[in-house]
Amino acid sequence: MSAIDSSSPSVIMDEKDPPRGPLLERRQQLTDALASSPYDLILYLERAVVYSHLAYPDLAAADAYRSLLLADEVRDESFEYHDQAKATLQGYKTTPCPEVLNHGSLVQDFDRLVDGAGAEAAGEYNILANLVTVRCFQILSLSLLLCGCLKSALSFCERGINMVPHNRELREIKGYIEQVARRRLRKGPDAPIEINSLPDRGAVRREVYPWNTHEPDRFSEDSLSFLNARLSQMAPKCEVKVSALPVLLDGESNTDGYDIIPTCNQLGLFAKEDIAPGETVLEEYSLLTANNRHKESNCDACGTELPPLDSNSKAVSCPECYDTIFCDEFCFTKAQEQYHPAVCDKDVDSIAKDPDAGDIDQSLYLLLLARLLAMSTHQGIHPLEVDEIKYIWGDFVDSSSNDVDGSITDEPPPEWTLPFSFKYNIEIPLHILEKMDIDIFATLDKHDLWVFNTAYAKFRGTASARKNPRDQRPDVAAVHPFWCLANHDCNPNVTWEWGGRMVLWARETRVVGNQPGGIKAGEEVLNHYCDVNLPVQQRREWALGSLGGWCMCKRCRDEAGRAANGVKGDGPPS
Ligand SMILES: C[S@@+](CC[C@H](N)C(=O)[O-])C[C@H]1O[C@@H](n2cnc3c(N)ncnc32)[C@H](O)[C@@H]1O
């Protein structure tokens, strides 16, 4: 990764490393102001600039996008929020214009543009809305470049240049995008850039945002007793407790032979009583599911493939929107209680369905988010307070180690580990909410991008997906918040299957040494998230992507240690 070499990056932060505390305070003031004036396009822009200074370019892009949508509302009187958006502009003038619009050469460039028509003919509100629009394009294009979403960045940049062809800042941003694109695509300095060939998936910070008040102390008595009360209904012989887990490493290390390795505290599932080989350990039903096939016959609630719809079928369709089918009365009742009325007959069913092969994972996570939003809307609670995700740890990284300067590099910083794209993190979630008849501006507190990102971080570490047997494409996904509390081990003492329920049962024999199965009271339930028949190198490579680091379980360390000492075969010792 190399930084862009530029001595006067006028589009980047005006100040180097501004202090974080006052910026966080300013962010809170602007958030409070938006709660009272949710259609104020200038406030959104101001908050976007604060987010840029705080090195959250994704959050800056989301606020600029909301401001852009409101500028459209101002210009078009047939739009739903036209009156409200226009009313917020009453407090602002074009001269002097709001500070946030007075950026670089923007105001002069605009003066030149409106001179011909005359400011009055153009209408002061429309001029302000146009200035806002160009400022949004500047922030969107630069911020998306910083997140690594080059295609969306270039598209917004070109839309800005179409409005104000001579704007220096937009031209500069376009130059940066092309420079990064050429390096990433390994093209020569004069090679043309084809927008559709540009990468559009980036990465952003994965953290408990400093203002996020929804994350519980997962180790507190209250949290553990809440979790254990729920767990007792699905796994009566188990309890949730604090577990010391090996710290995951970034890659190969020489610590495989050490007797003591660094650990960190997390949660895990433990047996309270002896569990016999073959005995069921946990049976969990979850409504936090997603299905990315448009015309596939799966239960809308639990994701199970529906039985043939003949006269003996127990399947139930919703009486209000006939297309939504559930496997039986149980699933229909659960859906009605927990989410379905929020999306019933709202035409959200076709969104993100049948994705291109490259978008399959993103579509499944997006549809899990859509289900979460339906659950929180119907239950009248904040999305991060929904029981199914509240206690999940999203493999967050400490805010301070995520905190990098805002310089433009070929890729986002390696500490930023949450996958991100404009389409799946910002555009489609807002589109889904609009389809659900939700006012995306008045519900900012529940539907801000940092809320979506937090939910995505939780899904990414825990969701399981199922492949369609016909074409092997993953098309159903689910989060099972209790199943996923059982930590991974390459010598697991349980195995699992996900049909309508997630069922975990004790293995008859262990992988290592064919030892007899069963779990003794006090022992940890050792789950497996990957195919434990793979050799150690492949298991560890898999763990890097999915567990978040190099697996350091006893079996991996023993097998890797033997391989390093030249002992042939890295399979389990028999
Ligand atoms: C599905 S969660 C398991 C529950 C988690 N320990 C908790 O506190 O909620 C998966 C996360 O647990 C941790 N984890 C699970 N198995 C692990 C292992 N064998 N070694 C180290 N960390 C593990 C990793 O941080 C992983 O991303």
Ligand as a Chemical Component Dictionary entry (heavy atoms), coordinates in Angstrom:
data_LIG
# 
_chem_comp.id                   LIG 
_chem_comp.type                 NON-POLYMER 
_chem_comp.pdbx_formal_charge   0 
_chem_comp.three_letter_code    LIG 
# 
loop_
_chem_comp_atom.comp_id 
_chem_comp_atom.atom_id 
_chem_comp_atom.alt_atom_id 
_chem_comp_atom.type_symbol 
_chem_comp_atom.charge 
_chem_comp_atom.model_Cartn_x 
_chem_comp_atom.model_Cartn_y 
_chem_comp_atom.model_Cartn_z 
_chem_comp_atom.pdbx_ordinal 
LIG C1  C1  C 0  -19.291 -17.134 16.978 1  
LIG S1  S1  S 1  -18.333 -16.288 18.112 2  
LIG C2  C2  C 0  -18.131 -17.378 19.458 3  
LIG C3  C3  C 0  -18.585 -16.753 20.736 4  
LIG C4  C4  C 0  -17.670 -15.675 21.239 5  
LIG N1  N1  N 0  -16.534 -16.256 21.942 6  
LIG C5  C5  C 0  -18.383 -14.706 22.162 7  
LIG O1  O1  O 0  -17.822 -14.267 23.166 8  
LIG O2  O2  O -1 -19.495 -14.321 21.830 9  
LIG C6  C6  C 0  -16.873 -16.399 17.204 10 
LIG C7  C7  C 0  -15.731 -15.582 17.782 11 
LIG O3  O3  O 0  -15.258 -16.213 18.980 12 
LIG C8  C8  C 0  -13.842 -16.232 18.985 13 
LIG N2  N2  N 0  -13.411 -17.633 18.903 14 
LIG C9  C9  C 0  -14.182 -18.714 18.689 15 
LIG N3  N3  N 0  -13.453 -19.829 18.696 16 
LIG C10 C10 C 0  -12.176 -19.462 18.922 17 
LIG C11 C11 C 0  -10.945 -20.156 19.037 18 
LIG N4  N4  N 0  -10.857 -21.461 18.902 19 
LIG N5  N5  N 0  -9.831  -19.442 19.290 20 
LIG C12 C12 C 0  -9.893  -18.113 19.437 21 
LIG N6  N6  N 0  -11.012 -17.393 19.321 22 
LIG C13 C13 C 0  -12.152 -18.051 19.068 23 
LIG C14 C14 C 0  -13.365 -15.438 17.797 24 
LIG O4  O4  O 0  -13.186 -14.114 18.201 25 
LIG C15 C15 C 0  -14.530 -15.569 16.848 26 
LIG O5  O5  O 0  -14.579 -14.532 15.927 27 
# 
loop_
_chem_comp_bond.comp_id 
_chem_comp_bond.atom_id_1 
_chem_comp_bond.atom_id_2 
_chem_comp_bond.value_order 
_chem_comp_bond.pdbx_ordinal 
LIG C1  S1  SING 1  
LIG S1  C2  SING 2  
LIG S1  C6  SING 3  
LIG C2  C3  SING 4  
LIG C3  C4  SING 5  
LIG C4  N1  SING 6  
LIG C4  C5  SING 7  
LIG C5  O1  DOUB 8  
LIG C5  O2  SING 9  
LIG C6  C7  SING 10 
LIG C7  O3  SING 11 
LIG C7  C15 SING 12 
LIG O3  C8  SING 13 
LIG C8  N2  SING 14 
LIG C8  C14 SING 15 
LIG N2  C9  SING 16 
LIG N2  C13 SING 17 
LIG C9  N3  DOUB 18 
LIG N3  C10 SING 19 
LIG C10 C11 SING 20 
LIG C10 C13 DOUB 21 
LIG C11 N4  SING 22 
LIG C11 N5  DOUB 23 
LIG N5  C12 SING 24 
LIG C12 N6  DOUB 25 
LIG N6  C13 SING 26 
LIG C14 O4  SING 27 
LIG C14 C15 SING 28 
LIG C15 O5  SING 29 
# 
